[in-house]
Amino acid sequence: MPQARCEVQACTVRNGPGPVNCYPPRMNSPATIFLEFSRNKLLEQYWPRLRGCVERLTDEQVWWRPNEASNSIGEYDPSPER
């Protein structure tokens, strides 16, 4: 994965509350870089692993609940299409 290059520029708050975006419009902030990395990791690595594990379960295992207050695996819909 290529390294993202970030250069933080000095910024000042001009007569207003809240943070000011110190990054040029075309530059990704650390938060944006983190979110993109995390999204890719979840969709490219974790989702296929989780799906593979759940596909091996029987219907009985998918719908099993340890008690009335708990949910079963079958009640979750972690589809990336959402």
mmCIF file as gemmi writes it, N, C-alpha and C atoms, coordinates in Angstrom:
data_model
loop_
_atom_site.group_PDB
_atom_site.id
_atom_site.type_symbol
_atom_site.label_atom_id
_atom_site.label_alt_id
_atom_site.label_comp_id
_atom_site.label_asym_id
_atom_site.label_entity_id
_atom_site.label_seq_id
_atom_site.pdbx_PDB_ins_code
_atom_site.Cartn_x
_atom_site.Cartn_y
_atom_site.Cartn_z
_atom_site.occupancy
_atom_site.B_iso_or_equiv
_atom_site.pdbx_formal_charge
_atom_site.auth_seq_id
_atom_site.auth_asym_id
_atom_site.pdbx_PDB_model_num
ATOM 1 N N . MET Axp A 1 ? 0.847 -1.177 0 1 0 ? 1 A 1
ATOM 2 C CA . MET Axp A 1 ? 0 0 0 1 0 ? 1 A 1
ATOM 3 C C . MET Axp A 1 ? 0.888 1.234 0 1 0 ? 1 A 1
ATOM 4 N N . PRO Axp A 2 ? 0.659 2.191 -0.919 1 0 ? 2 A 1
ATOM 5 C CA . PRO Axp A 2 ? 1.503 3.377 -0.966 1 0 ? 2 A 1
ATOM 6 C C . PRO Axp A 2 ? 1.307 4.233 0.271 1 0 ? 2 A 1
ATOM 7 N N . GLN Axp A 3 ? 2.377 4.858 0.688 1 0 ? 3 A 1
ATOM 8 C CA . GLN Axp A 3 ? 2.328 5.742 1.841 1 0 ? 3 A 1
ATOM 9 C C . GLN Axp A 3 ? 1.668 7.058 1.458 1 0 ? 3 A 1
ATOM 10 N N . ALA Axp A 4 ? 0.761 7.533 2.298 1 0 ? 4 A 1
ATOM 11 C CA . ALA Axp A 4 ? 0.142 8.827 2.067 1 0 ? 4 A 1
ATOM 12 C C . ALA Axp A 4 ? 1.079 9.914 2.583 1 0 ? 4 A 1
ATOM 13 N N . ARG Axp A 5 ? 1.186 10.97 1.85 1 0 ? 5 A 1
ATOM 14 C CA . ARG Axp A 5 ? 2.075 12.062 2.249 1 0 ? 5 A 1
ATOM 15 C C . ARG Axp A 5 ? 1.226 13.237 2.681 1 0 ? 5 A 1
ATOM 16 N N . CYS Axp A 6 ? 1.414 13.672 3.892 1 0 ? 6 A 1
ATOM 17 C CA . CYS Axp A 6 ? 0.649 14.798 4.422 1 0 ? 6 A 1
ATOM 18 C C . CYS Axp A 6 ? 1.599 15.898 4.872 1 0 ? 6 A 1
ATOM 19 N N . GLU Axp A 7 ? 1.288 17.089 4.478 1 0 ? 7 A 1
ATOM 20 C CA . GLU Axp A 7 ? 2.022 18.248 4.95 1 0 ? 7 A 1
ATOM 21 C C . GLU Axp A 7 ? 1.029 19.181 5.603 1 0 ? 7 A 1
ATOM 22 N N . VAL Axp A 8 ? 1.201 19.421 6.883 1 0 ? 8 A 1
ATOM 23 C CA . VAL Axp A 8 ? 0.284 20.286 7.601 1 0 ? 8 A 1
ATOM 24 C C . VAL Axp A 8 ? 0.74 21.721 7.425 1 0 ? 8 A 1
ATOM 25 N N . GLN Axp A 9 ? -0.197 22.557 7.055 1 0 ? 9 A 1
ATOM 26 C CA . GLN Axp A 9 ? 0.101 23.976 6.91 1 0 ? 9 A 1
ATOM 27 C C . GLN Axp A 9 ? -0.363 24.703 8.158 1 0 ? 9 A 1
ATOM 28 N N . ALA Axp A 10 ? 0.282 25.805 8.453 1 0 ? 10 A 1
ATOM 29 C CA . ALA Axp A 10 ? -0.137 26.617 9.584 1 0 ? 10 A 1
ATOM 30 C C . ALA Axp A 10 ? -1.506 27.211 9.273 1 0 ? 10 A 1
ATOM 31 N N . CYS Axp A 11 ? -2.361 27.292 10.281 1 0 ? 11 A 1
ATOM 32 C CA . CYS Axp A 11 ? -3.67 27.883 10.071 1 0 ? 11 A 1
ATOM 33 C C . CYS Axp A 11 ? -4.084 28.656 11.307 1 0 ? 11 A 1
ATOM 34 N N . THR Axp A 12 ? -5.004 29.54 11.128 1 0 ? 12 A 1
ATOM 35 C CA . THR Axp A 12 ? -5.51 30.316 12.253 1 0 ? 12 A 1
ATOM 36 C C . THR Axp A 12 ? -7.025 30.324 12.205 1 0 ? 12 A 1
ATOM 37 N N . VAL Axp A 13 ? -7.634 30.458 13.364 1 0 ? 13 A 1
ATOM 38 C CA . VAL Axp A 13 ? -9.084 30.574 13.449 1 0 ? 13 A 1
ATOM 39 C C . VAL Axp A 13 ? -9.425 32.038 13.27 1 0 ? 13 A 1
ATOM 40 N N . ARG Axp A 14 ? -10.324 32.316 12.352 1 0 ? 14 A 1
ATOM 41 C CA . ARG Axp A 14 ? -10.699 33.703 12.06 1 0 ? 14 A 1
ATOM 42 C C . ARG Axp A 14 ? -12.067 34.019 12.655 1 0 ? 14 A 1
ATOM 43 N N . ASN Axp A 15 ? -12.106 34.641 13.791 1 0 ? 15 A 1
ATOM 44 C CA . ASN Axp A 15 ? -13.339 35.134 14.413 1 0 ? 15 A 1
ATOM 45 C C . ASN Axp A 15 ? -14.496 34.141 14.368 1 0 ? 15 A 1
ATOM 46 N N . GLY Axp A 16 ? -14.235 32.915 14.692 1 0 ? 16 A 1
ATOM 47 C CA . GLY Axp A 16 ? -15.322 31.952 14.694 1 0 ? 16 A 1
ATOM 48 C C . GLY Axp A 16 ? -15.011 30.761 15.571 1 0 ? 16 A 1
ATOM 49 N N . PRO Axp A 17 ? -16.049 30.131 16.086 1 0 ? 17 A 1
ATOM 50 C CA . PRO Axp A 17 ? -15.823 28.945 16.919 1 0 ? 17 A 1
ATOM 51 C C . PRO Axp A 17 ? -15.542 27.714 16.058 1 0 ? 17 A 1
ATOM 52 N N . GLY Axp A 18 ? -14.985 26.736 16.664 1 0 ? 18 A 1
ATOM 53 C CA . GLY Axp A 18 ? -14.775 25.464 16.001 1 0 ? 18 A 1
ATOM 54 C C . GLY Axp A 18 ? -13.463 25.384 15.247 1 0 ? 18 A 1
ATOM 55 N N . PRO Axp A 19 ? -13.111 24.172 14.834 1 0 ? 19 A 1
ATOM 56 C CA . PRO Axp A 19 ? -11.842 23.957 14.144 1 0 ? 19 A 1
ATOM 57 C C . PRO Axp A 19 ? -11.887 24.48 12.707 1 0 ? 19 A 1
ATOM 58 N N . VAL Axp A 20 ? -10.728 24.773 12.203 1 0 ? 20 A 1
ATOM 59 C CA . VAL Axp A 20 ? -10.578 25.221 10.825 1 0 ? 20 A 1
ATOM 60 C C . VAL Axp A 20 ? -9.833 24.137 10.074 1 0 ? 20 A 1
ATOM 61 N N . ASN Axp A 21 ? -10.26 23.826 8.863 1 0 ? 21 A 1
ATOM 62 C CA . ASN Axp A 21 ? -9.57 22.843 8.048 1 0 ? 21 A 1
ATOM 63 C C . ASN Axp A 21 ? -8.268 23.444 7.555 1 0 ? 21 A 1
ATOM 64 N N . CYS Axp A 22 ? -7.153 22.873 7.984 1 0 ? 22 A 1
ATOM 65 C CA . CYS Axp A 22 ? -5.834 23.395 7.642 1 0 ? 22 A 1
ATOM 66 C C . CYS Axp A 22 ? -5.247 22.727 6.412 1 0 ? 22 A 1
ATOM 67 N N . TYR Axp A 23 ? -5.988 21.871 5.773 1 0 ? 23 A 1
ATOM 68 C CA . TYR Axp A 23 ? -5.466 21.119 4.644 1 0 ? 23 A 1
ATOM 69 C C . TYR Axp A 23 ? -5.961 21.705 3.335 1 0 ? 23 A 1
ATOM 70 N N . PRO Axp A 24 ? -5.107 21.736 2.323 1 0 ? 24 A 1
ATOM 71 C CA . PRO Axp A 24 ? -5.566 22.197 1.012 1 0 ? 24 A 1
ATOM 72 C C . PRO Axp A 24 ? -6.692 21.305 0.518 1 0 ? 24 A 1
ATOM 73 N N . PRO Axp A 25 ? -7.562 21.809 -0.355 1 0 ? 25 A 1
ATOM 74 C CA . PRO Axp A 25 ? -8.73 21.043 -0.79 1 0 ? 25 A 1
ATOM 75 C C . PRO Axp A 25 ? -8.415 19.668 -1.372 1 0 ? 25 A 1
ATOM 76 N N . ARG Axp A 26 ? -7.318 19.495 -2.069 1 0 ? 26 A 1
ATOM 77 C CA . ARG Axp A 26 ? -7.013 18.206 -2.7 1 0 ? 26 A 1
ATOM 78 C C . ARG Axp A 26 ? -6.207 17.276 -1.813 1 0 ? 26 A 1
ATOM 79 N N . MET Axp A 27 ? -5.894 17.691 -0.624 1 0 ? 27 A 1
ATOM 80 C CA . MET Axp A 27 ? -5.051 16.89 0.259 1 0 ? 27 A 1
ATOM 81 C C . MET Axp A 27 ? -5.917 16.162 1.281 1 0 ? 27 A 1
ATOM 82 N N . ASN Axp A 28 ? -5.634 14.92 1.494 1 0 ? 28 A 1
ATOM 83 C CA . ASN Axp A 28 ? -6.387 14.148 2.474 1 0 ? 28 A 1
ATOM 84 C C . ASN Axp A 28 ? -5.884 14.443 3.876 1 0 ? 28 A 1
ATOM 85 N N . SER Axp A 29 ? -6.812 14.66 4.778 1 0 ? 29 A 1
ATOM 86 C CA . SER Axp A 29 ? -6.456 14.856 6.178 1 0 ? 29 A 1
ATOM 87 C C . SER Axp A 29 ? -6.108 13.497 6.778 1 0 ? 29 A 1
ATOM 88 N N . PRO Axp A 30 ? -5.451 13.457 7.923 1 0 ? 30 A 1
ATOM 89 C CA . PRO Axp A 30 ? -5.177 12.18 8.581 1 0 ? 30 A 1
ATOM 90 C C . PRO Axp A 30 ? -6.464 11.392 8.847 1 0 ? 30 A 1
ATOM 91 N N . ALA Axp A 31 ? -7.543 12.087 9.18 1 0 ? 31 A 1
ATOM 92 C CA . ALA Axp A 31 ? -8.812 11.397 9.435 1 0 ? 31 A 1
ATOM 93 C C . ALA Axp A 31 ? -9.323 10.717 8.167 1 0 ? 31 A 1
ATOM 94 N N . THR Axp A 32 ? -9.24 11.395 7.039 1 0 ? 32 A 1
ATOM 95 C CA . THR Axp A 32 ? -9.689 10.816 5.772 1 0 ? 32 A 1
ATOM 96 C C . THR Axp A 32 ? -8.832 9.626 5.383 1 0 ? 32 A 1
ATOM 97 N N . ILE Axp A 33 ? -7.531 9.743 5.563 1 0 ? 33 A 1
ATOM 98 C CA . ILE Axp A 33 ? -6.615 8.643 5.257 1 0 ? 33 A 1
ATOM 99 C C . ILE Axp A 33 ? -6.931 7.434 6.139 1 0 ? 33 A 1
ATOM 100 N N . PHE Axp A 34 ? -7.153 7.675 7.438 1 0 ? 34 A 1
ATOM 101 C CA . PHE Axp A 34 ? -7.483 6.601 8.368 1 0 ? 34 A 1
ATOM 102 C C . PHE Axp A 34 ? -8.795 5.917 7.979 1 0 ? 34 A 1
ATOM 103 N N . LEU Axp A 35 ? -9.817 6.705 7.671 1 0 ? 35 A 1
ATOM 104 C CA . LEU Axp A 35 ? -11.105 6.135 7.309 1 0 ? 35 A 1
ATOM 105 C C . LEU Axp A 35 ? -11.017 5.31 6.03 1 0 ? 35 A 1
ATOM 106 N N . GLU Axp A 36 ? -10.293 5.786 5.045 1 0 ? 36 A 1
ATOM 107 C CA . GLU Axp A 36 ? -10.135 5.045 3.793 1 0 ? 36 A 1
ATOM 108 C C . GLU Axp A 36 ? -9.376 3.735 4.029 1 0 ? 36 A 1
ATOM 109 N N . PHE Axp A 37 ? -8.31 3.799 4.822 1 0 ? 37 A 1
ATOM 110 C CA . PHE Axp A 37 ? -7.546 2.601 5.157 1 0 ? 37 A 1
ATOM 111 C C . PHE Axp A 37 ? -8.43 1.588 5.888 1 0 ? 37 A 1
ATOM 112 N N . SER Axp A 38 ? -9.184 2.061 6.876 1 0 ? 38 A 1
ATOM 113 C CA . SER Axp A 38 ? -10.041 1.179 7.677 1 0 ? 38 A 1
ATOM 114 C C . SER Axp A 38 ? -11.13 0.556 6.826 1 0 ? 38 A 1
ATOM 115 N N . ARG Axp A 39 ? -11.749 1.35 5.969 1 0 ? 39 A 1
ATOM 116 C CA . ARG Axp A 39 ? -12.803 0.837 5.09 1 0 ? 39 A 1
ATOM 117 C C . ARG Axp A 39 ? -12.256 -0.264 4.19 1 0 ? 39 A 1
ATOM 118 N N . ASN Axp A 40 ? -11.107 -0.022 3.59 1 0 ? 40 A 1
ATOM 119 C CA . ASN Axp A 40 ? -10.504 -1.037 2.724 1 0 ? 40 A 1
ATOM 120 C C . ASN Axp A 40 ? -10.159 -2.306 3.496 1 0 ? 40 A 1
ATOM 121 N N . LYS Axp A 41 ? -9.607 -2.149 4.688 1 0 ? 41 A 1
ATOM 122 C CA . LYS Axp A 41 ? -9.247 -3.307 5.515 1 0 ? 41 A 1
ATOM 123 C C . LYS Axp A 41 ? -10.489 -4.132 5.859 1 0 ? 41 A 1
ATOM 124 N N . LEU Axp A 42 ? -11.558 -3.448 6.258 1 0 ? 42 A 1
ATOM 125 C CA . LEU Axp A 42 ? -12.787 -4.148 6.616 1 0 ? 42 A 1
ATOM 126 C C . LEU Axp A 42 ? -13.395 -4.874 5.417 1 0 ? 42 A 1
ATOM 127 N N . LEU Axp A 43 ? -13.463 -4.206 4.277 1 0 ? 43 A 1
ATOM 128 C CA . LEU Axp A 43 ? -14.117 -4.808 3.115 1 0 ? 43 A 1
ATOM 129 C C . LEU Axp A 43 ? -13.252 -5.837 2.404 1 0 ? 43 A 1
ATOM 130 N N . GLU Axp A 44 ? -11.951 -5.61 2.358 1 0 ? 44 A 1
ATOM 131 C CA . GLU Axp A 44 ? -11.067 -6.498 1.595 1 0 ? 44 A 1
ATOM 132 C C . GLU Axp A 44 ? -10.555 -7.685 2.404 1 0 ? 44 A 1
ATOM 133 N N . GLN Axp A 45 ? -10.387 -7.523 3.723 1 0 ? 45 A 1
ATOM 134 C CA . GLN Axp A 45 ? -9.843 -8.612 4.538 1 0 ? 45 A 1
ATOM 135 C C . GLN Axp A 45 ? -10.87 -9.221 5.482 1 0 ? 45 A 1
ATOM 136 N N . TYR Axp A 46 ? -11.474 -8.384 6.32 1 0 ? 46 A 1
ATOM 137 C CA . TYR Axp A 46 ? -12.341 -8.922 7.37 1 0 ? 46 A 1
ATOM 138 C C . TYR Axp A 46 ? -13.664 -9.454 6.845 1 0 ? 46 A 1
ATOM 139 N N . TRP Axp A 47 ? -14.295 -8.766 5.918 1 0 ? 47 A 1
ATOM 140 C CA . TRP Axp A 47 ? -15.58 -9.225 5.399 1 0 ? 47 A 1
ATOM 141 C C . TRP Axp A 47 ? -15.477 -10.614 4.766 1 0 ? 47 A 1
ATOM 142 N N . PRO Axp A 48 ? -14.521 -10.866 3.874 1 0 ? 48 A 1
ATOM 143 C CA . PRO Axp A 48 ? -14.429 -12.22 3.306 1 0 ? 48 A 1
ATOM 144 C C . PRO Axp A 48 ? -14.179 -13.299 4.361 1 0 ? 48 A 1
ATOM 145 N N . ARG Axp A 49 ? -13.385 -13.006 5.371 1 0 ? 49 A 1
ATOM 146 C CA . ARG Axp A 49 ? -13.126 -13.986 6.439 1 0 ? 49 A 1
ATOM 147 C C . ARG Axp A 49 ? -14.398 -14.277 7.227 1 0 ? 49 A 1
ATOM 148 N N . LEU Axp A 50 ? -15.107 -13.217 7.601 1 0 ? 50 A 1
ATOM 149 C CA . LEU Axp A 50 ? -16.335 -13.381 8.364 1 0 ? 50 A 1
ATOM 150 C C . LEU Axp A 50 ? -17.363 -14.151 7.553 1 0 ? 50 A 1
ATOM 151 N N . ARG Axp A 51 ? -17.509 -13.795 6.302 1 0 ? 51 A 1
ATOM 152 C CA . ARG Axp A 51 ? -18.464 -14.481 5.436 1 0 ? 51 A 1
ATOM 153 C C . ARG Axp A 51 ? -18.129 -15.969 5.308 1 0 ? 51 A 1
ATOM 154 N N . GLY Axp A 52 ? -16.846 -16.276 5.149 1 0 ? 52 A 1
ATOM 155 C CA . GLY Axp A 52 ? -16.424 -17.665 5.044 1 0 ? 52 A 1
ATOM 156 C C . GLY Axp A 52 ? -16.761 -18.469 6.286 1 0 ? 52 A 1
ATOM 157 N N . CYS Axp A 53 ? -16.603 -17.858 7.451 1 0 ? 53 A 1
ATOM 158 C CA . CYS Axp A 53 ? -16.924 -18.546 8.707 1 0 ? 53 A 1
ATOM 159 C C . CYS Axp A 53 ? -18.418 -18.785 8.846 1 0 ? 53 A 1
ATOM 160 N N . VAL Axp A 54 ? -19.211 -17.761 8.545 1 0 ? 54 A 1
ATOM 161 C CA . VAL Axp A 54 ? -20.666 -17.89 8.698 1 0 ? 54 A 1
ATOM 162 C C . VAL Axp A 54 ? -21.237 -18.878 7.691 1 0 ? 54 A 1
ATOM 163 N N . GLU Axp A 55 ? -20.687 -18.933 6.487 1 0 ? 55 A 1
ATOM 164 C CA . GLU Axp A 55 ? -21.191 -19.867 5.476 1 0 ? 55 A 1
ATOM 165 C C . GLU Axp A 55 ? -20.995 -21.323 5.884 1 0 ? 55 A 1
ATOM 166 N N . ARG Axp A 56 ? -20.064 -21.598 6.766 1 0 ? 56 A 1
ATOM 167 C CA . ARG Axp A 56 ? -19.817 -22.971 7.221 1 0 ? 56 A 1
ATOM 168 C C . ARG Axp A 56 ? -20.802 -23.426 8.297 1 0 ? 56 A 1
ATOM 169 N N . LEU Axp A 57 ? -21.542 -22.486 8.873 1 0 ? 57 A 1
ATOM 170 C CA . LEU Axp A 57 ? -22.477 -22.822 9.946 1 0 ? 57 A 1
ATOM 171 C C . LEU Axp A 57 ? -23.748 -23.437 9.384 1 0 ? 57 A 1
ATOM 172 N N . THR Axp A 58 ? -24.366 -24.301 10.19 1 0 ? 58 A 1
ATOM 173 C CA . THR Axp A 58 ? -25.676 -24.852 9.824 1 0 ? 58 A 1
ATOM 174 C C . THR Axp A 58 ? -26.737 -23.798 10.138 1 0 ? 58 A 1
ATOM 175 N N . ASP Axp A 59 ? -27.953 -23.989 9.607 1 0 ? 59 A 1
ATOM 176 C CA . ASP Axp A 59 ? -29.051 -23.064 9.925 1 0 ? 59 A 1
ATOM 177 C C . ASP Axp A 59 ? -29.311 -23.022 11.428 1 0 ? 59 A 1
ATOM 178 N N . GLU Axp A 60 ? -29.222 -24.17 12.054 1 0 ? 60 A 1
ATOM 179 C CA . GLU Axp A 60 ? -29.443 -24.223 13.502 1 0 ? 60 A 1
ATOM 180 C C . GLU Axp A 60 ? -28.407 -23.375 14.247 1 0 ? 60 A 1
ATOM 181 N N . GLN Axp A 61 ? -27.164 -23.433 13.839 1 0 ? 61 A 1
ATOM 182 C CA . GLN Axp A 61 ? -26.116 -22.63 14.48 1 0 ? 61 A 1
ATOM 183 C C . GLN Axp A 61 ? -26.309 -21.135 14.204 1 0 ? 61 A 1
ATOM 184 N N . VAL Axp A 62 ? -26.736 -20.788 13.01 1 0 ? 62 A 1
ATOM 185 C CA . VAL Axp A 62 ? -26.945 -19.38 12.652 1 0 ? 62 A 1
ATOM 186 C C . VAL Axp A 62 ? -28.05 -18.757 13.495 1 0 ? 62 A 1
ATOM 187 N N . TRP Axp A 63 ? -29.117 -19.51 13.766 1 0 ? 63 A 1
ATOM 188 C CA . TRP Axp A 63 ? -30.266 -18.961 14.484 1 0 ? 63 A 1
ATOM 189 C C . TRP Axp A 63 ? -30.255 -19.26 15.986 1 0 ? 63 A 1
ATOM 190 N N . TRP Axp A 64 ? -29.235 -19.934 16.491 1 0 ? 64 A 1
ATOM 191 C CA . TRP Axp A 64 ? -29.136 -20.241 17.92 1 0 ? 64 A 1
ATOM 192 C C . TRP Axp A 64 ? -28.928 -18.968 18.728 1 0 ? 64 A 1
ATOM 193 N N . ARG Axp A 65 ? -29.606 -18.898 19.88 1 0 ? 65 A 1
ATOM 194 C CA . ARG Axp A 65 ? -29.425 -17.789 20.829 1 0 ? 65 A 1
ATOM 195 C C . ARG Axp A 65 ? -29.178 -18.379 22.202 1 0 ? 65 A 1
ATOM 196 N N . PRO Axp A 66 ? -28.233 -17.842 22.945 1 0 ? 66 A 1
ATOM 197 C CA . PRO Axp A 66 ? -27.968 -18.388 24.28 1 0 ? 66 A 1
ATOM 198 C C . PRO Axp A 66 ? -29.112 -18.127 25.257 1 0 ? 66 A 1
ATOM 199 N N . ASN Axp A 67 ? -29.921 -17.075 25.022 1 0 ? 67 A 1
ATOM 200 C CA . ASN Axp A 67 ? -31.078 -16.771 25.866 1 0 ? 67 A 1
ATOM 201 C C . ASN Axp A 67 ? -32.015 -15.829 25.116 1 0 ? 67 A 1
ATOM 202 N N . GLU Axp A 68 ? -33.173 -15.567 25.696 1 0 ? 68 A 1
ATOM 203 C CA . GLU Axp A 68 ? -34.198 -14.734 25.047 1 0 ? 68 A 1
ATOM 204 C C . GLU Axp A 68 ? -33.738 -13.297 24.801 1 0 ? 68 A 1
ATOM 205 N N . ALA Axp A 69 ? -32.836 -12.795 25.619 1 0 ? 69 A 1
ATOM 206 C CA . ALA Axp A 69 ? -32.391 -11.406 25.496 1 0 ? 69 A 1
ATOM 207 C C . ALA Axp A 69 ? -31.282 -11.22 24.454 1 0 ? 69 A 1
ATOM 208 N N . SER Axp A 70 ? -30.771 -12.307 23.927 1 0 ? 70 A 1
ATOM 209 C CA . SER Axp A 70 ? -29.654 -12.239 22.982 1 0 ? 70 A 1
ATOM 210 C C . SER Axp A 70 ? -30.122 -12.341 21.536 1 0 ? 70 A 1
ATOM 211 N N . ASN Axp A 71 ? -29.313 -11.844 20.638 1 0 ? 71 A 1
ATOM 212 C CA . ASN Axp A 71 ? -29.569 -11.982 19.204 1 0 ? 71 A 1
ATOM 213 C C . ASN Axp A 71 ? -28.798 -13.17 18.653 1 0 ? 71 A 1
ATOM 214 N N . SER Axp A 72 ? -29.29 -13.702 17.554 1 0 ? 72 A 1
ATOM 215 C CA . SER Axp A 72 ? -28.562 -14.761 16.855 1 0 ? 72 A 1
ATOM 216 C C . SER Axp A 72 ? -27.725 -14.119 15.755 1 0 ? 72 A 1
ATOM 217 N N . ILE Axp A 73 ? -26.795 -14.873 15.2 1 0 ? 73 A 1
ATOM 218 C CA . ILE Axp A 73 ? -25.984 -14.383 14.088 1 0 ? 73 A 1
ATOM 219 C C . ILE Axp A 73 ? -26.879 -14.047 12.906 1 0 ? 73 A 1
ATOM 220 N N . GLY Axp A 74 ? -27.947 -14.827 12.71 1 0 ? 74 A 1
ATOM 221 C CA . GLY Axp A 74 ? -28.848 -14.629 11.587 1 0 ? 74 A 1
ATOM 222 C C . GLY Axp A 74 ? -29.615 -13.322 11.624 1 0 ? 74 A 1
ATOM 223 N N . GLU Axp A 75 ? -29.672 -12.676 12.772 1 0 ? 75 A 1
ATOM 224 C CA . GLU Axp A 75 ? -30.392 -11.41 12.884 1 0 ? 75 A 1
ATOM 225 C C . GLU Axp A 75 ? -29.558 -10.216 12.435 1 0 ? 75 A 1
ATOM 226 N N . TYR Axp A 76 ? -28.292 -10.419 12.21 1 0 ? 76 A 1
ATOM 227 C CA . TYR Axp A 76 ? -27.409 -9.35 11.745 1 0 ? 76 A 1
ATOM 228 C C . TYR Axp A 76 ? -27.334 -9.377 10.233 1 0 ? 76 A 1
ATOM 229 N N . ASP Axp A 77 ? -27.212 -8.214 9.634 1 0 ? 77 A 1
ATOM 230 C CA . ASP Axp A 77 ? -27.053 -8.125 8.183 1 0 ? 77 A 1
ATOM 231 C C . ASP Axp A 77 ? -25.891 -7.178 7.891 1 0 ? 77 A 1
ATOM 232 N N . PRO Axp A 78 ? -24.657 -7.69 7.939 1 0 ? 78 A 1
ATOM 233 C CA . PRO Axp A 78 ? -23.495 -6.808 7.731 1 0 ? 78 A 1
ATOM 234 C C . PRO Axp A 78 ? -23.149 -6.616 6.252 1 0 ? 78 A 1
ATOM 235 N N . SER Axp A 79 ? -24.144 -6.662 5.381 1 0 ? 79 A 1
ATOM 236 C CA . SER Axp A 79 ? -23.884 -6.553 3.948 1 0 ? 79 A 1
ATOM 237 C C . SER Axp A 79 ? -23.163 -5.248 3.617 1 0 ? 79 A 1
ATOM 238 N N . PRO Axp A 80 ? -22.075 -5.327 2.868 1 0 ? 80 A 1
ATOM 239 C CA . PRO Axp A 80 ? -21.365 -4.104 2.485 1 0 ? 80 A 1
ATOM 240 C C . PRO Axp A 80 ? -22.155 -3.276 1.486 1 0 ? 80 A 1
ATOM 241 N N . GLU Axp A 81 ? -23.234 -3.822 0.925 1 0 ? 81 A 1
ATOM 242 C CA . GLU Axp A 81 ? -24.039 -3.088 -0.049 1 0 ? 81 A 1
ATOM 243 C C . GLU Axp A 81 ? -24.873 -1.995 0.582 1 0 ? 81 A 1
ATOM 244 N N . ARG Axp A 82 ? -25.01 -2.017 1.894 1 0 ? 82 A 1
ATOM 245 C CA . ARG Axp A 82 ? -25.844 -1.021 2.573 1 0 ? 82 A 1
ATOM 246 C C . ARG Axp A 82 ? -25.313 0.359 2.384 1 0 ? 82 A 1
